[in-house]
Amino acid sequence: MKLIDYIHHRRKLFGRKASARQYAKKLGITEGHLSRICRGKLTPSFKLLQRIVEVTEGEVRLEDFTQ
């Protein structure tokens, strides 16, 4: 699942409780940084990719960034 799809899905399930700002904070990056990653304008480091997999509990996988 793409990261942006994960965020949108969680927002539909939990409303405002699942905002991009919250995910950015959990990842230790800015909301702008997260936005650029979601739009494909920035490739995250391997360490950040690992953190994304951890924060999303495996719903977003490393392979999702290579497709």
Protein Blocks (a to p, Z undefined) as FASTA:
>chain_A
ZZklmmmmmmmmnommlcfklmmmmnopafklmmmmmnopaccdfklmmmmmmmnnomac
fklmmZZ
